[in-house]
Amino acid sequence: MSGESRAHTNLVENLIDAVESRHKHLRGFTMFADHHSFGNDRPPMIGGFTPDLFASDVPESFRIIGEAKTSLDLDNERTHFQIRAFLEHLSLRPNGMFYLAVPLFAGPRARYLVKSCLKSDGTKVITEVLTFL
């Protein structure tokens, strides 16, 4: 997470809080994040990218990938490749969930981006854009 802006760090912290509050009650819930508070418990690389958050239960019945993006990052080509890689990975597993954390005013653009990255082949991945001030 070194070199990230304070805005990005805040989004990651909000993402961690949101995913934890929604899923921590599940048996065997485990979460890794690209944040200093997680030490070396970083998410695994997926499709050549390291997500900001990775979570599942044990034994695995669902998998979550979370990513935080500032408004400027949403138009970055790397972001598009990254989100596609994460969605493709989740589509190969049962009950895949993708969370994208963005600033409040970037919500509509982020929803459009996620929708455009989803395959049109009927892939079932639950997606949600989380917006924060």
C-alpha contacts under 8 A as a table, 3 or more apart, distances in Angstrom:
res1	aa1	res2	aa2	distance
1	M	4	E	5.84
1	M	9	T	7.99
1	M	34	D	5.75
1	M	35	H	5.95
1	M	36	H	7.34
4	E	8	H	6.23
4	E	9	T	6.64
5	S	8	H	5.21
5	S	9	T	6.29
6	R	9	T	4.95
6	R	10	N	6.13
7	A	10	N	5.20
7	A	11	L	6.37
7	A	70	T	6.88
8	H	11	L	5.07
8	H	12	V	6.25
8	H	68	A	6.56
8	H	69	K	6.46
8	H	70	T	5.99
9	T	12	V	5.08
9	T	13	E	6.23
9	T	35	H	7.82
10	N	13	E	5.09
10	N	14	N	6.21
11	L	14	N	5.07
11	L	15	L	6.05
11	L	68	A	5.67
11	L	69	K	7.39
11	L	70	T	7.90
11	L	101	A	6.09
11	L	102	V	6.61
11	L	103	P	7.57
11	L	132	F	7.23
12	V	15	L	4.95
12	V	16	I	6.14
12	V	35	H	7.50
12	V	52	D	6.73
12	V	67	E	7.48
12	V	68	A	5.60
12	V	101	A	7.38
13	E	16	I	5.13
13	E	17	D	6.27
13	E	35	H	7.89
14	N	17	D	5.11
14	N	18	A	6.11
14	N	101	A	7.74
14	N	132	F	7.46
15	L	18	A	5.13
15	L	19	V	6.14
15	L	53	L	7.98
15	L	66	G	7.18
15	L	67	E	7.83
15	L	68	A	7.19
15	L	99	Y	7.92
15	L	101	A	6.03
15	L	130	L	7.68
16	I	19	V	5.40
16	I	20	E	5.96
16	I	33	A	7.49
16	I	53	L	7.22
17	D	20	E	5.19
17	D	21	S	6.02
18	A	21	S	5.28
18	A	22	R	6.23
19	V	22	R	5.19
19	V	23	H	6.00
19	V	24	K	7.75
20	E	23	H	5.35
20	E	24	K	5.04
21	S	24	K	5.96
21	S	25	H	8.00
22	R	25	H	7.66
23	H	26	L	5.74
23	H	29	F	7.10
24	K	27	R	7.91
24	K	29	F	5.84
25	H	29	F	7.42
26	L	29	F	5.59
26	L	57	D	7.19
27	R	57	D	6.65
27	R	58	V	7.38
28	G	56	S	7.97
28	G	57	D	4.74
28	G	58	V	4.70
28	G	59	P	7.16
29	F	55	A	7.22
29	F	56	S	5.81
29	F	57	D	4.20
29	F	58	V	6.58
30	T	55	A	5.50
30	T	56	S	5.55
30	T	57	D	5.79
30	T	58	V	7.51
31	M	53	L	7.20
31	M	54	F	5.79
31	M	55	A	4.18
31	M	56	S	6.70
32	F	38	F	6.86
32	F	41	D	5.47
32	F	42	R	5.25
32	F	43	P	5.14
32	F	53	L	5.77
32	F	54	F	5.24
32	F	55	A	6.18
33	A	38	F	6.20
33	A	41	D	6.79
33	A	42	R	5.18
33	A	43	P	5.67
33	A	51	P	7.84
33	A	52	D	5.47
33	A	53	L	4.34
33	A	54	F	6.35
34	D	38	F	7.17
34	D	41	D	7.87
34	D	42	R	5.24
34	D	43	P	6.54
34	D	51	P	7.34
34	D	52	D	4.91
34	D	53	L	6.41
35	H	38	F	5.70
35	H	39	G	7.26
35	H	42	R	7.71
35	H	52	D	7.67
36	H	39	G	5.38
38	F	41	D	5.34
38	F	42	R	6.94
39	G	42	R	7.37
42	R	53	L	7.99
43	P	50	T	6.38
43	P	51	P	6.35
43	P	52	D	7.06
43	P	53	L	6.11
43	P	54	F	5.35
44	P	50	T	6.19
44	P	51	P	7.62
44	P	54	F	7.63
45	M	48	G	5.82
45	M	49	F	5.20
45	M	50	T	4.42
45	M	51	P	7.10
46	I	49	F	5.24
46	I	50	T	6.10
46	I	51	P	7.41
46	I	85	A	7.02
46	I	86	F	6.64
46	I	89	H	7.25
47	G	82	Q	7.72
47	G	85	A	5.36
47	G	86	F	7.11
47	G	89	H	7.58
49	F	82	Q	6.34
49	F	85	A	7.93
51	P	54	F	6.81
51	P	65	I	6.67
51	P	66	G	6.37
51	P	67	E	5.72
52	D	65	I	7.79
52	D	66	G	5.86
52	D	67	E	4.99
52	D	68	A	6.61
53	L	64	I	7.75
53	L	65	I	5.64
53	L	66	G	4.65
53	L	67	E	6.37
54	F	63	R	7.54
54	F	64	I	5.60
54	F	65	I	4.71
54	F	66	G	6.32
55	A	63	R	5.88
55	A	64	I	4.95
55	A	65	I	6.61
56	S	60	E	6.13
56	S	61	S	7.43
56	S	62	F	5.63
56	S	63	R	4.55
56	S	64	I	6.08
57	D	60	E	4.88
57	D	61	S	6.39
57	D	62	F	6.51
57	D	63	R	7.43
58	V	61	S	7.47
60	E	63	R	7.29
61	S	94	P	6.85
61	S	95	N	6.92
62	F	93	R	7.62
62	F	94	P	6.17
62	F	95	N	4.77
62	F	96	G	5.79
62	F	97	M	7.66
63	R	90	L	7.16
63	R	93	R	7.47
63	R	94	P	7.77
63	R	95	N	6.55
63	R	96	G	5.00
63	R	97	M	6.25
64	I	90	L	7.85
64	I	96	G	5.98
64	I	97	M	4.73
64	I	98	F	5.80
64	I	99	Y	7.60
65	I	86	F	7.00
65	I	90	L	7.91
65	I	97	M	6.43
65	I	98	F	5.03
65	I	99	Y	6.44
66	G	98	F	5.69
66	G	99	Y	4.58
66	G	100	L	5.83
66	G	101	A	7.56
67	E	98	F	7.99
67	E	99	Y	6.34
67	E	100	L	4.99
67	E	101	A	6.18
68	A	100	L	5.71
68	A	101	A	4.51
68	A	102	V	6.02
69	K	72	L	7.85
69	K	73	D	5.59
69	K	74	L	6.39
69	K	100	L	7.31
69	K	101	A	6.26
69	K	102	V	5.35
69	K	103	P	7.96
70	T	73	D	5.20
70	T	74	L	6.73
70	T	102	V	5.84
70	T	103	P	6.48
71	S	74	L	5.54
71	S	75	D	7.79
71	S	102	V	6.91
71	S	103	P	6.65
71	S	106	A	5.90
72	L	75	D	6.17
72	L	76	N	7.29
73	D	76	N	5.18
73	D	79	T	6.64
74	L	79	T	6.36
74	L	80	H	7.85
74	L	109	R	7.81
74	L	110	A	6.85
74	L	113	L	7.76
75	D	79	T	7.33
76	N	79	T	5.32
76	N	80	H	6.92
77	E	80	H	5.20
77	E	81	F	6.54
78	R	81	F	5.17
78	R	82	Q	6.05
79	T	82	Q	4.97
79	T	83	I	6.09
80	H	83	I	5.32
80	H	84	R	6.16
80	H	113	L	7.64
80	H	117	C	7.12
81	F	84	R	5.18
81	F	85	A	6.14
82	Q	85	A	5.15
82	Q	86	F	6.29
83	I	86	F	5.10
83	I	87	L	6.11
83	I	114	V	7.37
83	I	117	C	6.89
84	R	87	L	5.15
84	R	88	E	5.99
84	R	117	C	5.48
84	R	118	L	7.11
85	A	88	E	5.16
85	A	89	H	6.14
86	F	89	H	5.12
86	F	90	L	6.22
86	F	98	F	7.76
87	L	90	L	5.08
87	L	91	S	6.06
87	L	98	F	7.10
87	L	117	C	7.76
87	L	118	L	6.85
87	L	125	V	7.01
88	E	91	S	5.09
88	E	92	L	6.81
89	H	92	L	5.63
89	H	93	R	7.35
90	L	93	R	5.42
90	L	94	P	7.76
90	L	95	N	7.96
90	L	96	G	4.81
90	L	97	M	6.98
90	L	98	F	7.80
90	L	125	V	6.51
91	S	94	P	7.43
91	S	96	G	6.47
91	S	123	T	5.98
91	S	124	K	6.25
91	S	125	V	5.83
93	R	96	G	6.01
95	N	124	K	7.90
95	N	125	V	6.93
95	N	126	I	7.50
96	G	124	K	7.68
96	G	125	V	5.20
96	G	126	I	6.23
97	M	125	V	5.73
97	M	126	I	4.61
97	M	127	T	5.74
98	F	125	V	7.16
98	F	126	I	6.17
98	F	127	T	4.71
98	F	128	E	6.41
99	Y	127	T	5.87
99	Y	128	E	5.01
99	Y	129	V	5.81
99	Y	130	L	6.84
100	L	110	A	7.70
100	L	127	T	7.90
100	L	128	E	6.40
100	L	129	V	4.76
100	L	130	L	5.94
101	A	129	V	5.93
101	A	130	L	4.67
101	A	131	T	5.83
101	A	132	F	7.38
102	V	106	A	6.19
102	V	107	G	6.49
102	V	110	A	7.29
102	V	129	V	7.29
102	V	130	L	6.32
102	V	131	T	5.12
102	V	132	F	6.40
103	P	106	A	5.41
103	P	107	G	6.85
103	P	131	T	5.35
103	P	132	F	5.01
103	P	133	L	5.78
104	L	107	G	5.68
104	L	131	T	4.54
104	L	132	F	4.90
104	L	133	L	5.40
105	F	108	P	7.57
105	F	131	T	7.86
106	A	109	R	5.49
106	A	110	A	6.07
106	A	131	T	7.67
107	G	110	A	5.09
107	G	111	R	6.15
107	G	129	V	6.76
107	G	130	L	7.52
107	G	131	T	6.00
108	P	111	R	5.16
108	P	112	Y	6.31
109	R	112	Y	5.15
109	R	113	L	6.23
110	A	113	L	4.99
110	A	114	V	6.24
110	A	129	V	6.83
111	R	114	V	5.24
111	R	115	K	6.13
111	R	128	E	7.95
111	R	129	V	6.22
112	Y	115	K	5.12
112	Y	116	S	6.10
113	L	116	S	5.15
113	L	117	C	6.24
114	V	117	C	5.09
114	V	118	L	6.35
114	V	127	T	7.73
115	K	118	L	5.35
116	S	119	K	7.81
118	L	123	T	7.61
119	K	122	G	6.98
119	K	123	T	6.36
120	S	123	T	7.15
